[in-house]
Each structure stands twice: as structure tokens, then as C-alpha cells.
Amino acid sequence: GVPGIMYIGAFAGFVSSFYYGTMVEKPNAIVCIILTMLSAFVASALMGLLYSFLTVTLRANQNVTGLAITIFGTGFANVFGSFLMKDQVYASALYGNEVFTTKIFGFIPGKIGEMFFSYGFLVYLAPVLAIVIHLIINKTKVGLNLRAIGESPATADAAGINVTRYKYLATCIGAGISGIGGLFYTLDYNHGIWSTTSSIES
């Protein structure tokens, strides 16, 4: 269900950025970033919560549920995204794109600067987030409990670990992070443009 979850995150973040940039007279970059990323994360985490309820609580098939989430996420975002476009080919969040594509290390000149430091901050956030998650999973009690659940849920349950809670939290947080990935497509890679003609890259 990750494609659908990314789609929902991309749409929620885009809508937040679109309305913030057009309705606020003097928008603030920090507020835009926080509002947009929070919207994308929460919307995607809610999709993760739905997935968790269906697969963990109701024990539905994970593959079928993931496919349903993908279809629902893309359909939901495209239907409601069409209202933003107002009979146009696409909608554009110009301020959001400007904020998310600002080169935070643009002061480094030459080929080195162009090759490694000419991207928006989300590109640099991704490896930092990967390292932090790696440390959490391998060095903390929470991470070790999560690994134990992944290897043997029954054994972890016998050891007193709340398996259901861990599954819910891990799925919702992972879905939220996936939503941030979708947000990157719309506000950075896709130049702040939302189009429902084919996919979020359109």
C-alpha cells in the first residue's frame, strides 16, 4: 500500500502548502515547512492506521489490503485534487516549491557544490533519518523489541511485549515517513505541481 500512502501524503502536503502560500499575505518558510510536513505525515499515518486495523486487528490479507490502500489513496487524491485545479491542467504551489527547493548549501561554488549541495533540504534529511532509524532499531530497547516481534511475534508476546501496539506504531510511523517521500515528489522533484492526468510525477 506504499504507493497509495505516498499519494495521500503528497496530496495532504501539497494542499497545505497551496492554501498557505495563496491565503497568507506574508508566508513564513519555517511555518510552511512545519505545516506541510506535518500534514503529509499525519495523513499518511492515518492510512497506516487503517492498514494496521485491517491487517492486525481484523487479520485481513496484507497483500490484498495493500492493493486496496493503493487504489484508494490514488483515487482519493486525484478526485479531490481536481477541485484544486479549477478546470486547469494542473495546480501549482509556487511558494511551497520555492521553500522546499532552496539550496541550503548553495554557497559552495564549483562542480563539488553543484554535484553534492544543490538540492533541497529533504534530500539531506533522508540519510540522516535513515541513520537515526538504524540506531533506534539496533541500539534501543524499543528497536530490539520491534526486531523480536518481526522474528517471532509469539515469542515476543510470551516475553511480555505488547505485539499489537508495536505493530500499530511501527506501521503508522513508517506510513508517515512514506508520506514525506510523496511530499518530496510534489513540492521538490515535480516543481510544486499537482496534476491528476497520470501520477504524482506528472
C-alpha positions as a Markdown table, in Angstrom:
| # | Residue | x | y | z |
|---|---|---|---|---|
| 1 | Gly | 0.0 | 0.0 | 0.0 |
| 2 | Val | 3.0 | 2.3 | 0.0 |
| 3 | Pro | 2.2 | 4.0 | -3.4 |
| 4 | Gly | -1.3 | 4.9 | -2.1 |
| 5 | Ile | 0.1 | 6.1 | 1.2 |
| 6 | Met | 2.7 | 8.3 | -0.6 |
| 7 | Tyr | 0.0 | 9.7 | -2.8 |
| 8 | Ile | -2.1 | 10.7 | 0.2 |
| 9 | Gly | 0.9 | 12.3 | 1.9 |
| 10 | Ala | 1.8 | 14.1 | -1.3 |
| 11 | Phe | -1.7 | 15.4 | -1.6 |
| 12 | Ala | -2.1 | 16.5 | 2.0 |
| 13 | Gly | 1.2 | 18.3 | 2.0 |
| 14 | Phe | 0.5 | 19.9 | -1.3 |
| 15 | Val | -2.9 | 21.2 | -0.2 |
| 16 | Ser | -1.4 | 22.6 | 3.0 |
| 17 | Ser | 1.3 | 24.4 | 1.0 |
| 18 | Phe | -1.0 | 25.5 | -1.7 |
| 19 | Tyr | -3.5 | 27.2 | 0.6 |
| 20 | Tyr | -0.8 | 28.6 | 3.0 |
| 21 | Gly | 1.0 | 30.1 | 0.1 |
| 22 | Thr | -2.1 | 31.7 | -1.5 |
| 23 | Met | -4.1 | 32.7 | 1.5 |
| 24 | Val | -1.4 | 34.1 | 3.8 |
| 25 | Glu | -0.2 | 37.6 | 2.8 |
| 26 | Lys | 3.3 | 37.2 | 4.1 |
| 27 | Pro | 4.0 | 33.5 | 4.4 |
| 28 | Asn | 6.9 | 32.2 | 6.5 |
| 29 | Ala | 9.2 | 29.5 | 5.3 |
| 30 | Ile | 9.5 | 27.7 | 8.6 |
| 31 | Val | 5.8 | 27.7 | 9.2 |
| 32 | Cys | 5.3 | 26.4 | 5.6 |
| 33 | Ile | 7.7 | 23.6 | 6.2 |
| 34 | Ile | 6.3 | 22.5 | 9.5 |
| 35 | Leu | 2.6 | 22.8 | 8.4 |
| 36 | Thr | 3.3 | 20.9 | 5.1 |
| 37 | Met | 5.4 | 18.1 | 6.6 |
| 38 | Leu | 3.1 | 17.6 | 9.5 |
| 39 | Ser | 0.1 | 17.4 | 7.2 |
| 40 | Ala | 1.8 | 14.9 | 5.0 |
| 41 | Phe | 2.9 | 12.8 | 7.9 |
| 42 | Val | -0.4 | 12.8 | 9.7 |
| 43 | Ala | -2.5 | 12.0 | 6.6 |
| 44 | Ser | -0.2 | 9.1 | 5.7 |
| 45 | Ala | 0.0 | 7.8 | 9.3 |
| 46 | Leu | -3.8 | 7.7 | 9.3 |
| 47 | Met | -3.6 | 5.5 | 6.2 |
| 48 | Gly | -1.1 | 3.4 | 8.1 |
| 49 | Leu | -3.6 | 3.2 | 11.0 |
| 50 | Leu | -6.3 | 2.0 | 8.6 |
| 51 | Tyr | -3.9 | -0.6 | 7.2 |
| 52 | Ser | -3.0 | -1.8 | 10.7 |
| 53 | Phe | -6.6 | -2.1 | 11.8 |
| 54 | Leu | -7.4 | -4.2 | 8.7 |
| 55 | Thr | -4.3 | -6.5 | 8.9 |
| 56 | Val | -3.5 | -6.6 | 12.6 |
| 57 | Thr | -6.9 | -6.4 | 14.3 |
| 58 | Leu | -9.1 | -7.9 | 11.6 |
| 59 | Arg | -6.3 | -10.1 | 10.2 |
| 60 | Ala | -7.1 | -9.3 | 6.6 |
| 61 | Asn | -4.7 | -10.5 | 3.9 |
| 62 | Gln | -1.8 | -8.0 | 3.8 |
| 63 | Asn | -1.3 | -8.1 | 0.0 |
| 64 | Val | -5.0 | -7.6 | -0.8 |
| 65 | Thr | -5.2 | -4.8 | 1.8 |
| 66 | Gly | -2.1 | -3.1 | 0.4 |
| 67 | Leu | -3.5 | -3.2 | -3.1 |
| 68 | Ala | -6.8 | -1.7 | -1.8 |
| 69 | Ile | -4.9 | 1.1 | 0.0 |
| 70 | Thr | -3.0 | 1.9 | -3.2 |
| 71 | Ile | -6.2 | 2.1 | -5.2 |
| 72 | Phe | -8.0 | 4.1 | -2.5 |
| 73 | Gly | -5.1 | 6.5 | -2.0 |
| 74 | Thr | -4.5 | 7.4 | -5.6 |
| 75 | Gly | -8.2 | 7.7 | -6.3 |
| 76 | Phe | -8.9 | 9.9 | -3.3 |
| 77 | Ala | -6.0 | 12.2 | -4.1 |
| 78 | Asn | -6.9 | 12.5 | -7.8 |
| 79 | Val | -10.6 | 13.1 | -7.1 |
| 80 | Phe | -10.1 | 15.9 | -4.5 |
| 81 | Gly | -7.0 | 17.2 | -6.3 |
| 82 | Ser | -9.3 | 18.0 | -9.3 |
| 83 | Phe | -11.0 | 20.6 | -7.1 |
| 84 | Leu | -7.7 | 22.5 | -6.7 |
| 85 | Met | -7.1 | 22.8 | -10.4 |
| 86 | Lys | -10.4 | 24.6 | -11.2 |
| 87 | Asp | -10.7 | 23.4 | -14.8 |
| 88 | Gln | -7.0 | 23.9 | -15.3 |
| 89 | Val | -4.5 | 21.3 | -16.4 |
| 90 | Tyr | -2.6 | 21.5 | -13.1 |
| 91 | Ala | -2.4 | 23.4 | -9.8 |
| 92 | Ser | 0.8 | 24.9 | -8.6 |
| 93 | Ala | 2.1 | 25.6 | -5.1 |
| 94 | Leu | 4.8 | 28.1 | -6.1 |
| 95 | Tyr | 5.7 | 29.2 | -2.5 |
| 96 | Gly | 6.0 | 25.6 | -1.3 |
| 97 | Asn | 8.2 | 24.7 | -4.2 |
| 98 | Glu | 10.4 | 27.7 | -3.6 |
| 99 | Val | 10.8 | 26.8 | 0.1 |
| 100 | Phe | 11.4 | 23.1 | -0.5 |
| 101 | Thr | 13.9 | 23.6 | -3.3 |
| 102 | Thr | 16.0 | 26.2 | -1.6 |
| 103 | Lys | 19.7 | 25.1 | -1.8 |
| 104 | Ile | 20.7 | 25.2 | 1.8 |
| 105 | Phe | 24.4 | 24.6 | 0.9 |
| 106 | Gly | 24.3 | 26.8 | -2.3 |
| 107 | Phe | 27.2 | 28.9 | -1.1 |
| 108 | Ile | 29.7 | 26.2 | -2.0 |
| 109 | Pro | 31.0 | 27.0 | -5.6 |
| 110 | Gly | 32.2 | 24.8 | -8.4 |
| 111 | Lys | 31.4 | 21.3 | -9.5 |
| 112 | Ile | 31.6 | 19.9 | -6.0 |
| 113 | Gly | 28.8 | 22.3 | -4.9 |
| 114 | Glu | 26.8 | 21.6 | -7.9 |
| 115 | Met | 27.1 | 17.8 | -7.5 |
| 116 | Phe | 26.5 | 17.4 | -3.8 |
| 117 | Phe | 25.0 | 20.6 | -2.4 |
| 118 | Ser | 22.5 | 21.8 | -5.0 |
| 119 | Tyr | 19.3 | 20.1 | -3.6 |
| 120 | Gly | 16.5 | 21.0 | -1.2 |
| 121 | Phe | 16.8 | 20.0 | 2.5 |
| 122 | Leu | 14.6 | 16.8 | 2.1 |
| 123 | Val | 17.4 | 15.2 | 0.1 |
| 124 | Tyr | 19.8 | 15.6 | 3.1 |
| 125 | Leu | 17.1 | 14.7 | 5.6 |
| 126 | Ala | 16.7 | 11.3 | 4.1 |
| 127 | Pro | 20.1 | 9.8 | 5.0 |
| 128 | Val | 20.0 | 11.5 | 8.4 |
| 129 | Leu | 16.6 | 9.9 | 9.1 |
| 130 | Ala | 17.9 | 6.5 | 7.9 |
| 131 | Ile | 20.9 | 6.7 | 10.3 |
| 132 | Val | 18.6 | 7.7 | 13.2 |
| 133 | Ile | 16.2 | 4.8 | 12.5 |
| 134 | His | 19.1 | 2.4 | 12.2 |
| 135 | Leu | 20.4 | 3.4 | 15.6 |
| 136 | Ile | 16.9 | 3.2 | 17.2 |
| 137 | Ile | 16.3 | -0.3 | 15.7 |
| 138 | Asn | 19.7 | -1.7 | 16.7 |
| 139 | Lys | 20.6 | 0.2 | 19.9 |
| 140 | Thr | 17.5 | 0.9 | 21.8 |
| 141 | Lys | 15.1 | -1.4 | 23.8 |
| 142 | Val | 12.2 | -0.2 | 21.6 |
| 143 | Gly | 14.1 | -1.2 | 18.4 |
| 144 | Leu | 15.2 | -4.6 | 19.8 |
| 145 | Asn | 11.6 | -5.3 | 20.9 |
| 146 | Leu | 10.5 | -4.4 | 17.4 |
| 147 | Arg | 13.1 | -6.8 | 15.8 |
| 148 | Ala | 12.0 | -9.5 | 18.2 |
| 149 | Ile | 8.4 | -9.1 | 17.0 |
| 150 | Gly | 9.5 | -9.3 | 13.4 |
| 151 | Glu | 11.4 | -12.5 | 14.0 |
| 152 | Ser | 8.8 | -14.3 | 16.2 |
| 153 | Pro | 5.7 | -12.5 | 17.4 |
| 154 | Ala | 4.6 | -15.4 | 19.6 |
| 155 | Thr | 8.0 | -15.4 | 21.5 |
| 156 | Ala | 7.9 | -11.7 | 21.9 |
| 157 | Asp | 4.3 | -11.9 | 23.3 |
| 158 | Ala | 5.4 | -14.6 | 25.7 |
| 159 | Ala | 8.2 | -12.2 | 26.9 |
| 160 | Gly | 5.7 | -9.6 | 27.8 |
| 161 | Ile | 6.0 | -7.3 | 24.7 |
| 162 | Asn | 2.8 | -5.7 | 23.5 |
| 163 | Val | 2.9 | -7.0 | 20.0 |
| 164 | Thr | -0.2 | -5.3 | 18.7 |
| 165 | Arg | 0.9 | -1.9 | 20.0 |
| 166 | Tyr | 4.3 | -2.2 | 18.4 |
| 167 | Lys | 2.8 | -3.3 | 15.1 |
| 168 | Tyr | 0.4 | -0.3 | 15.0 |
| 169 | Leu | 3.1 | 2.2 | 16.0 |
| 170 | Ala | 5.7 | 0.9 | 13.5 |
| 171 | Thr | 3.2 | 0.8 | 10.6 |
| 172 | Cys | 1.8 | 4.2 | 11.3 |
| 173 | Ile | 5.3 | 5.8 | 11.7 |
| 174 | Gly | 6.6 | 4.1 | 8.6 |
| 175 | Ala | 3.5 | 5.2 | 6.7 |
| 176 | Gly | 4.1 | 8.8 | 7.9 |
| 177 | Ile | 7.7 | 8.7 | 6.6 |
| 178 | Ser | 6.4 | 7.3 | 3.3 |
| 179 | Gly | 4.1 | 10.3 | 3.1 |
| 180 | Ile | 7.1 | 12.7 | 3.4 |
| 181 | Gly | 8.6 | 10.8 | 0.4 |
| 182 | Gly | 5.4 | 11.6 | -1.6 |
| 183 | Leu | 5.7 | 15.2 | -0.5 |
| 184 | Phe | 9.2 | 15.4 | -1.9 |
| 185 | Tyr | 7.8 | 14.4 | -5.4 |
| 186 | Thr | 5.2 | 17.1 | -5.5 |
| 187 | Leu | 7.0 | 20.1 | -3.9 |
| 188 | Asp | 10.6 | 19.4 | -5.0 |
| 189 | Tyr | 11.0 | 16.9 | -7.8 |
| 190 | Asn | 7.8 | 17.9 | -9.6 |
| 191 | His | 8.3 | 21.7 | -9.2 |
| 192 | Gly | 5.3 | 22.2 | -6.9 |
| 193 | Ile | 2.8 | 21.0 | -9.5 |
| 194 | Trp | -0.2 | 18.8 | -8.9 |
| 195 | Ser | -1.8 | 17.1 | -11.9 |
| 196 | Thr | -4.2 | 14.2 | -12.0 |
| 197 | Thr | -3.6 | 13.2 | -15.6 |
| 198 | Ser | -1.4 | 10.2 | -14.7 |
| 199 | Ser | 0.6 | 10.2 | -11.5 |
| 200 | Ile | 2.2 | 12.4 | -8.9 |
| 201 | Glu | 5.2 | 12.9 | -11.1 |
| 202 | Ser | 3.1 | 14.4 | -13.9 |
